[in-house]
């Protein structure tokens, strides 16, 4: 055995030896936009994962809405915890199917980097204002332009195609696309029950009977429906029966939670914040840059904000502040000089 072979090369050889014939091999990656020197320890897909985790956009996910806006309860999901759950589910699927777990994890961790403050409400407002805004495309813009992470083409493709309606080029991206749906359906049910918006018994009876009324069992069955249907296949997808009930459950959540429910009572205020900020920043930039660049710059700036930052900027710009009087410590001095 060649003693000069690097750890990375050993990992690459191990992938080729042990992974499925349909798995993506890091040694055969389509590469990056700009070639870089290989790491002696990590594969290219492992480096993508690390670059995403260390990005500013990833850190900001902890203060971005999943479903419930700026919750005070620490147990509600944020965009970050959603991302971690997607990663966990996708990696479970990838491991069971002997796909490339590193690529799967990189895609999952990066899939929502371009998400707006206030969740899909914020995304909808920016789409209305600009005429075209989708968070998956913004996620690609984050990794390719705004933070310039120079990721592998397979990772970028998976980030772009995690949204429904896109066709992923790799099985790892297919796993993430499904894991995203499974994650938000299940954790949004749990959060909605915690918030008192729904109860477990409100869920469609046929879905409860098929998947179970126990959250962990429901999620496990969904995952198994994917794995059992995809072993040694050139695709990753759920069984037709499992997908039928998953789709019913997803539609029920849209009808009863995602649209016009108590979970959405504050969305009008969130919409007003984004609209006001967009108008303010657009006017402000007229003296700094060309008209043609303003909309893109403001969109990038607002999309990158966390919920709390957007709220604070709105308050700073539009809410009047009391007159700040100099604080004197005369009483403290007086008290100190009269201490017995």
C-alpha positions in Angstrom: 0.0 0.0 0.0 1.3 3.5 -0.9 2.3 5.2 2.3 2.2 8.6 0.6 -1.5 8.4 -0.1 -3.5 11.1 1.7 -6.4 10.6 4.1 -8.6 12.3 1.5 -7.5 9.9 -1.2 -8.3 7.0 1.2 -11.8 8.4 1.8 -12.3 8.8 -1.9 -11.3 5.2 -2.6 -13.5 4.0 0.2 -16.5 5.8 -1.4 -15.9 4.1 -4.7 -15.5 0.7 -3.0 -18.5 0.8 -0.6 -21.1 3.3 -1.9 -23.9 2.5 -4.2 -23.3 2.5 -7.9 -25.8 5.3 -8.0 -24.1 7.4 -5.3 -22.1 10.5 -6.1 -18.4 10.0 -5.6 -16.4 13.0 -4.4 -13.5 11.9 -6.6 -15.7 12.2 -9.6 -17.2 15.6 -8.7 -17.9 18.0 -11.5 -15.8 20.5 -9.5 -16.1 24.1 -8.5 -16.5 27.3 -10.4 -12.9 28.1 -9.5 -10.6 25.1 -9.0 -8.7 25.0 -5.7 -6.0 22.9 -4.2 -7.2 19.6 -2.8 -7.4 19.2 1.0 -5.1 16.4 2.3 -7.7 15.3 4.8 -11.3 16.2 3.6 -13.1 15.3 0.5 -14.6 18.0 -1.7 -18.1 17.4 -0.3 -16.8 17.5 3.3 -15.2 20.9 2.6 -18.5 22.1 1.2 -20.3 21.1 4.4 -17.6 22.9 6.5 -17.8 26.1 4.4 -21.6 26.2 4.9 -21.4 25.6 8.6 -18.8 28.4 9.0 -20.8 30.9 6.9 -22.5 33.9 8.3 -25.8 33.0 6.6 -25.9 29.7 8.4 -25.5 31.4 11.8 -28.3 33.8 11.1 -30.7 30.9 10.6 -31.1 30.6 14.3 -33.1 33.8 14.4 -35.2 33.2 11.3 -38.8 32.0 11.5 -39.9 28.5 10.6 -43.7 28.8 11.0 -44.3 30.8 14.3 -43.0 34.3 14.1 -40.4 35.3 16.7 -41.6 32.9 19.3 -40.7 33.4 23.0 -41.0 29.7 23.7 -37.5 28.2 23.3 -39.0 24.9 22.0 -40.5 26.2 18.8 -38.5 25.4 15.6 -36.5 28.1 14.0 -35.0 28.0 10.4 -31.8 26.6 11.9 -33.4 23.7 13.9 -35.5 22.9 10.8 -32.2 22.7 8.8 -30.7 20.4 11.3 -33.7 18.1 11.3 -33.6 18.0 7.5 -30.0 17.1 7.6 -30.6 14.3 10.1 -33.5 12.8 8.1 -31.6 13.1 4.8 -28.4 11.5 6.2 -30.5 8.6 7.6 -31.9 8.0 4.2 -28.5 8.4 2.5 -26.8 6.0 4.9 -29.4 3.3 4.5 -29.2 3.6 0.7 -25.3 3.8 0.8 -25.4 7.2 -0.9 -22.8 9.9 -0.2 -23.6 11.1 3.2 -21.2 14.1 3.1 -22.8 15.5 -0.1 -26.3 14.9 1.4 -25.3 16.8 4.6 -23.8 19.7 2.7 -26.9 20.1 0.6 -29.2 19.9 3.6 -27.3 22.4 5.7 -27.2 24.9 2.8 -30.7 24.5 1.4 -32.3 27.4 3.3 -29.4 29.9 3.5 -31.3 32.3 1.4 -34.5 32.2 3.4 -36.0 35.6 4.4 -37.0 36.9 7.8 -40.5 35.9 8.8 -40.5 32.6 6.9 -42.6 32.1 3.8 -44.5 35.3 4.6 -41.3 37.3 4.0 -40.5 35.3 0.9 -44.0 36.1 -0.5 -43.6 39.8 0.2 -40.3 40.1 -1.6 -41.8 38.1 -4.5 -44.7 40.6 -4.8 -42.4 43.6 -4.6 -39.7 42.4 -7.1 -41.9 40.2 -9.3 -39.6 37.2 -8.8 -38.1 35.9 -5.5 -37.7 32.3 -4.4 -35.7 31.3 -1.4 -34.0 28.3 -3.1 -32.6 30.6 -5.8 -31.6 33.1 -3.2 -29.8 30.3 -1.4 -27.8 29.7 -4.5 -27.1 33.4 -4.8 -25.8 33.4 -1.2 -23.3 30.5 -1.8 -22.2 31.7 -5.2 -22.1 35.5 -4.9 -22.9 37.0 -1.5 -20.6 34.8 0.5 -18.8 33.2 -2.5 -18.3 29.8 -0.9 -17.2 28.3 -4.2 -19.0 25.0 -3.6 -19.0 21.9 -5.8 -21.6 21.9 -8.6 -23.4 18.9 -7.0 -23.9 20.8 -3.8 -25.2 23.9 -5.6 -27.6 21.8 -7.6 -29.0 20.2 -4.5 -29.5 23.5 -2.8 -31.4 24.9 -5.9 -33.5 21.8 -6.4 -34.6 21.1 -2.8 -37.8 23.0 -3.5 -40.6 21.0 -5.1 -41.0 21.2 -8.8 -37.2 20.9 -9.5 -35.4 17.8 -10.7 -32.3 17.1 -8.7 -29.3 15.8 -10.6 -28.1 13.5 -7.8 -29.8 10.9 -5.6 -28.3 12.8 -2.6 -30.3 15.9 -3.7 -33.4 13.8 -4.1 -33.0 12.6 -0.5 -32.8 16.2 0.7 -35.8 17.2 -1.3 -37.9 14.5 0.4 -36.3 15.1 3.8 -37.2 18.7 3.7 -40.9 17.8 3.2 -40.9 15.2 5.9 -39.1 17.5 8.4 -41.5 20.4 8.1 -44.6 18.4 8.0 -43.8 16.6 11.2 -42.1 19.3 13.2 -44.8 21.9 12.2 -47.5 19.5 13.5 -45.6 19.3 16.8 -45.2 23.0 17.0 -48.8 23.7 16.1 -50.0 21.3 18.8 -47.6 23.0 21.3 -49.1 26.4 20.3 -52.7 25.1 20.7 -53.5 25.7 17.1 -54.4 22.0 16.5 -54.5 18.7 18.4 -53.2 15.3 17.2 -56.9 14.2 16.9 -57.5 17.0 14.4 -55.2 15.4 11.9 -57.0 13.3 9.1 -58.0 10.0 10.5 -56.8 8.0 7.6 -53.3 9.6 8.0 -53.2 8.8 11.7 -54.2 5.2 11.0 -51.6 4.8 8.3 -48.6 6.6 10.0 -49.6 6.3 13.7 -50.7 9.1 16.1 -47.2 9.1 17.7 -44.9 11.7 16.1 -41.7 9.6 16.2 -43.5 6.6 14.7 -45.1 8.7 12.0 -41.8 10.2 10.9 -40.1 6.8 11.1 -42.7 5.2 8.9 -42.3 8.0 6.3 -38.6 7.4 6.2 -38.9 3.7 5.9 -41.4 4.2 3.0 -38.6 6.0 1.2 -35.8 3.6 2.1 -37.7 0.4 1.3 -38.9 1.8 -2.0 -35.4 3.0 -3.1 -33.0 0.3 -2.2 -30.7 -0.5 -5.1 -32.7 1.8 -7.4 -31.5 4.7 -9.5 -33.8 7.1 -7.6 -34.9 8.1 -4.2 -38.7 8.3 -3.7 -41.5 7.3 -1.4 -43.8 4.4 -2.2 -47.0 5.5 -4.0 -49.2 4.7 -1.0 -47.0 6.4 1.5 -46.7 9.5 -0.7 -50.5 9.6 -1.1 -51.0 9.9 2.7 -48.0 12.2 3.1 -49.5 14.5 0.5 -52.9 14.4 2.3 -51.2 15.4 5.5 -49.3 18.2 3.9 -52.4 19.6 2.2 -54.2 19.4 5.5 -51.5 21.5 7.2 -51.7 24.1 4.4 -55.5 24.3 4.9 -55.4 24.4 8.7 -52.1 25.9 9.8 -50.0 27.4 7.0 -52.8 29.6 5.6 -55.2 31.7 7.7 -54.8 30.2 11.1 -53.9 31.6 14.5 -50.2 30.8 13.6 -50.5 33.5 11.0 -52.1 36.3 12.9 -48.9 38.4 13.1 -48.1 38.0 9.4 -49.7 41.3 8.3 -47.4 43.2 10.6 -44.4 41.3 9.2 -45.5 42.1 5.7 -45.7 45.8 6.6 -42.2 45.7 8.1 -40.7 44.3 5.0 -42.6 46.6 2.7 -41.6 49.7 4.7 -38.0 48.7 4.9 -37.8 48.0 1.2 -39.3 51.4 0.3 -37.0 53.2 2.8 -33.8 51.5 1.6 -34.7 51.9 -2.1 -35.1 55.6 -1.6 -31.9 55.8 0.4 -29.8 54.1 -2.3 -30.9 56.5 -5.0 -28.0 58.8 -4.0 -25.4 56.0 -3.9 -25.9 53.7 -6.9 -27.5 53.3 -10.3 -31.2 52.8 -10.4 -30.8 49.4 -12.0 -28.9 48.0 -9.0 -31.1 49.2 -6.2 -33.8 46.5 -6.2 -31.2 43.7 -6.3 -29.2 45.3 -3.4 -32.2 45.9 -1.2 -33.5 42.4 -1.9 -30.2 40.8 -0.9 -30.0 43.0 2.2 -33.5 42.4 3.5 -33.5 38.7 2.6 -30.3 38.3 4.8 -32.0 39.8 7.9 -33.1 37.8 10.8 -36.6 38.4 12.3 -35.2 40.3 15.2 -32.9 42.5 13.1 -35.7 43.4 10.7 -37.9 44.4 13.7 -35.1 46.4 15.3 -34.3 48.2 12.0 -38.0 49.0 11.6 -38.2 50.4 15.1 -35.0 52.4 14.6 -36.2 54.0 11.4 -40.0 54.4 11.9 -40.7 54.5 15.7 -40.1 57.8 17.5 -37.7 57.7 20.4 -37.9 59.7 23.6 -35.5 62.6 24.1 -32.3 61.3 25.5 -31.4 63.4 28.5 -27.9 63.2 30.0 -27.9 61.1 33.1 -26.5 62.7 36.2 -25.4 60.7 39.3 -25.9 63.6 41.8 -28.0 61.4 44.1 -25.3 58.7 44.2 -22.6 61.3 45.0 -24.8 62.9 47.6 -25.5 59.5 49.2 -21.8 58.6 49.2 -20.8 61.8 50.9 -23.3 61.3 53.7 -22.6 57.7 54.5 -22.3 57.4 58.3 
